[in-house]
Amino acid sequence: MSKSALFRTHCVQTQKRLEGHSLVFSLQDTSELNFDSHKKTEGLGSISKAYHKHKMGLMLHASLMVTQEGLPLGLSSLKCWSRVSREETPQEKQRRLYQSTMKEKESIKWIETLYETAALIPKDTCLITLGDREADIFELFRVASSLKTFFIIRNRKDRKFIDEKGKKTTVQTALSKTPILKTIALTLPKNQQRVARTAYVDMRSISGWLPIRNNLVYGPTNKDASRHIHEKVHVSAISVKEQPPPEGVAPVEWVLLNNLTATDAFEAEEQVNWYRLRWKIEEFFKTLKSGCCVEQCRLNTATKLTKMITLKSIIAFKLMYTRDQ
């Protein structure tokens, strides 16, 4: 979605609100907008994880800027698109993604959003990108570091890891051999999967290098892929593990990858608390859907819906900003 005049104006105002803050956070996330009951709307795409029966709607990826205190400052990026409905097996999907270049993958939304956000950041302001497991992408780590910005991303699956002494292992193995830094109380808000509760978690921290997982991350047709094959990114990894959880409750188990330093318990706990700000983007999507009723918009084309989604996204931010000011 190219930037409309309305959203460009909003970004200018977001940039003004960022001024004077030494540290700000970009909360990136994606949500599905369900228009499956809108049978006459043209240009919708699949929002279903099923491979043969597709629910129809639009995908929305947003970056909400917030302060350390959680005050929303505006949106820095907004992308809305129709996902192609493909009739393929899980194996066929995996093969297609494996052979695609980064620019051909939907994952490029994280990198493009980072570039757009970084362009708005004032000179003396530090930017930290927060993302869930979907954002665990080597290219995002590489670009964030090259832009001299920071990230805290929840690890999706065990990665290859090279410790500070040059020993090759995996992130999970290295963390399991590290002593506990501190046990902290973590307040978890209510969501669709859990009730609000307090979890007591053990923290561990390591630092080292993440090497690129394989030479097809950039796609076999990318002529520049060879220069990336041996690249690696320096990171810290913080383990947050609940022991023991309440009976019948899934334990909290996070591994947070970041390019900050976490040499002691204070820094590790601070970064864990920063990551918890990510829940603000979930509030944004809830406000957009429940408060602004964006999925009830009865427009007959995806193009018209996209314009309405942009307007209501700005309104959703304004509601949060007014509440939290």
Solvent accessible surface area in square Angstrom, and as a share of the most:
residue,aa,sasa,rsa
1,M,82,0.37
2,S,100,0.65
3,K,72,0.30
4,S,47,0.31
5,A,65,0.50
6,L,83,0.41
7,F,2,0.01
8,R,125,0.46
9,T,80,0.47
10,H,11,0.05
11,C,5,0.03
12,V,74,0.42
13,Q,73,0.32
14,T,0,0.00
15,Q,62,0.28
16,K,115,0.49
17,R,48,0.17
18,L,0,0.00
19,E,108,0.48
20,G,86,0.83
21,H,58,0.26
22,S,84,0.54
23,L,25,0.13
24,V,0,0.00
25,F,0,0.00
26,S,0,0.00
27,L,0,0.00
28,Q,0,0.00
29,D,16,0.08
30,T,24,0.14
31,S,13,0.08
32,E,67,0.30
33,L,0,0.00
34,N,63,0.32
35,F,0,0.00
36,D,45,0.23
37,S,74,0.47
38,H,12,0.06
39,K,166,0.70
40,K,184,0.78
41,T,17,0.10
42,E,121,0.54
43,G,50,0.48
44,L,27,0.14
45,G,3,0.03
46,S,3,0.02
47,I,18,0.09
48,S,25,0.16
49,K,175,0.74
50,A,48,0.37
51,Y,65,0.25
52,H,127,0.57
53,K,169,0.72
54,H,41,0.18
55,K,113,0.48
56,M,62,0.28
57,G,0,0.00
58,L,2,0.01
59,M,3,0.01
60,L,0,0.00
61,H,0,0.00
62,A,0,0.00
63,S,0,0.00
64,L,0,0.00
65,M,0,0.00
66,V,0,0.00
67,T,4,0.02
68,Q,81,0.36
69,E,149,0.67
70,G,3,0.03
71,L,43,0.22
72,P,0,0.00
73,L,4,0.02
74,G,0,0.00
75,L,0,0.00
76,S,0,0.00
77,S,0,0.00
78,L,8,0.04
79,K,25,0.10
80,C,8,0.05
81,W,59,0.21
82,S,48,0.31
83,R,70,0.26
84,V,97,0.56
85,S,51,0.33
86,R,97,0.35
87,E,114,0.51
88,E,20,0.09
89,T,53,0.31
90,P,67,0.42
91,Q,114,0.51
92,E,74,0.33
93,K,77,0.33
94,Q,131,0.58
95,R,132,0.48
96,R,70,0.26
97,L,64,0.32
98,Y,108,0.41
99,Q,102,0.45
100,S,15,0.10
101,T,19,0.11
102,M,15,0.07
103,K,174,0.74
104,E,123,0.55
105,K,37,0.16
106,E,62,0.28
107,S,35,0.22
108,I,34,0.17
109,K,7,0.03
110,W,1,0.00
111,I,8,0.04
112,E,74,0.33
113,T,0,0.00
114,L,0,0.00
115,Y,107,0.41
116,E,53,0.24
117,T,1,0.00
118,A,26,0.20
119,A,80,0.62
120,L,21,0.10
121,I,29,0.15
122,P,30,0.19
123,K,199,0.84
124,D,125,0.65
125,T,16,0.09
126,C,42,0.25
127,L,5,0.02
128,I,1,0.00
129,T,1,0.01
130,L,0,0.00
131,G,0,0.00
132,D,33,0.17
133,R,117,0.43
134,E,73,0.33
135,A,0,0.00
136,D,2,0.01
137,I,16,0.08
138,F,7,0.03
139,E,17,0.08
140,L,1,0.00
141,F,0,0.00
142,R,55,0.20
143,V,2,0.01
144,A,1,0.00
145,S,43,0.28
146,S,70,0.45
147,L,61,0.30
148,K,174,0.74
149,T,13,0.07
150,F,65,0.27
151,F,1,0.00
152,I,0,0.00
153,I,0,0.00
154,R,50,0.18
155,N,11,0.06
156,R,118,0.43
157,K,115,0.49
158,D,62,0.32
159,R,9,0.03
160,K,115,0.49
161,F,2,0.01
162,I,27,0.13
163,D,35,0.18
164,E,101,0.45
165,K,194,0.82
166,G,48,0.46
167,K,120,0.51
168,K,164,0.70
169,T,32,0.18
170,T,44,0.26
171,V,0,0.00
172,Q,83,0.37
173,T,55,0.32
174,A,17,0.13
175,L,5,0.03
176,S,82,0.53
177,K,147,0.62
178,T,28,0.16
179,P,106,0.67
180,I,82,0.41
181,L,66,0.33
182,K,87,0.37
183,T,78,0.45
184,I,10,0.05
185,A,62,0.48
186,L,1,0.00
187,T,79,0.46
188,L,1,0.01
189,P,54,0.34
190,K,155,0.66
191,N,53,0.27
192,Q,177,0.79
193,Q,151,0.67
194,R,65,0.24
195,V,107,0.62
196,A,66,0.51
197,R,41,0.15
198,T,65,0.38
199,A,0,0.00
200,Y,137,0.52
201,V,0,0.00
202,D,19,0.10
203,M,0,0.00
204,R,51,0.18
205,S,16,0.11
206,I,25,0.13
207,S,40,0.26
208,G,0,0.00
209,W,83,0.29
210,L,0,0.00
211,P,28,0.18
212,I,14,0.07
213,R,75,0.27
214,N,50,0.25
215,N,79,0.40
216,L,41,0.21
217,V,25,0.15
218,Y,8,0.03
219,G,0,0.00
220,P,77,0.48
221,T,108,0.63
222,N,49,0.25
223,K,191,0.81
224,D,74,0.38
225,A,13,0.10
226,S,80,0.51
227,R,147,0.54
228,H,5,0.02
229,I,57,0.29
230,H,166,0.74
231,E,47,0.21
232,K,98,0.42
233,V,9,0.05
234,H,74,0.33
235,V,1,0.00
236,S,4,0.02
237,A,0,0.00
238,I,0,0.00
239,S,13,0.09
240,V,0,0.00
241,K,75,0.32
242,E,7,0.03
243,Q,105,0.47
244,P,119,0.75
245,P,44,0.28
246,P,66,0.42
247,E,180,0.81
248,G,87,0.84
249,V,54,0.31
250,A,82,0.63
251,P,57,0.36
252,V,13,0.08
253,E,90,0.40
254,W,20,0.07
255,V,14,0.08
256,L,0,0.00
257,L,0,0.00
258,N,0,0.00
259,N,28,0.15
260,L,32,0.16
261,T,89,0.51
262,A,9,0.07
263,T,112,0.65
264,D,66,0.34
265,A,25,0.19
266,F,149,0.62
267,E,48,0.21
268,A,0,0.00
269,E,46,0.21
270,E,57,0.26
271,Q,6,0.03
272,V,0,0.00
273,N,62,0.32
274,W,34,0.12
275,Y,6,0.02
276,R,66,0.24
277,L,25,0.12
278,R,18,0.07
279,W,38,0.13
280,K,36,0.15
281,I,0,0.00
282,E,67,0.30
283,E,62,0.28
284,F,0,0.00
285,F,14,0.06
286,K,141,0.60
287,T,29,0.17
288,L,0,0.00
289,K,59,0.25
290,S,78,0.50
291,G,52,0.50
292,C,14,0.09
293,C,48,0.29
294,V,0,0.00
295,E,46,0.21
296,Q,127,0.56
297,C,14,0.09
298,R,170,0.62
299,L,55,0.27
300,N,82,0.42
301,T,37,0.22
302,A,15,0.12
303,T,91,0.53
304,K,98,0.42
305,L,0,0.00
306,T,23,0.14
307,K,139,0.59
308,M,58,0.26
309,I,0,0.00
310,T,6,0.03
311,L,74,0.37
312,K,41,0.17
313,S,0,0.00
314,I,18,0.09
315,I,74,0.37
316,A,0,0.00
317,F,0,0.00
318,K,93,0.39
319,L,91,0.45
320,M,3,0.01
321,Y,43,0.17
322,T,98,0.57
323,R,142,0.52
324,D,48,0.25
325,Q,142,0.63
